[in-house]
């Protein structure tokens, strides 16, 4: 006869999916904990309980806890930066159309989830060097993408850097503020105005 303890153990290790777990499953579970709690909540035992498996499954994919944290940061870099740039290229957007695509990002349906992950990682980076290095890399990739857009539009290097930084400020600010002030300016009006201001001829911005 099965004891209460055995039943409890079995319940805790009930798998959340029938197919074999992948590294992405572990990363998604760790990301969820990061957002719900903080990085200190990402523990091997908690991850296993969340996915309904034993520690053996974790150690099949990772040697130690820090490995899943590294994988989390790599996935974040890929999903929110490299894949975004690649998808814009596949869409065929050209010139300032690429800028518009980026400015629209915080208004997409799943943008709130993406913003929550980003804010959690940036909070984590206030205390730990590893995520800080990942953020610097991501910020650099993003702003260099903006630089190329303005460079292709014919702006000189000083103006390229100025407008790229302004664009990134607009993008990051809206990713936070539109969650509480989203109805303050209609989406289309906001995007049109932001693109118009950022792409207007040299000397007009800030004049």
Beta strands, then each sheet from edge to edge (+ up, - down):
end
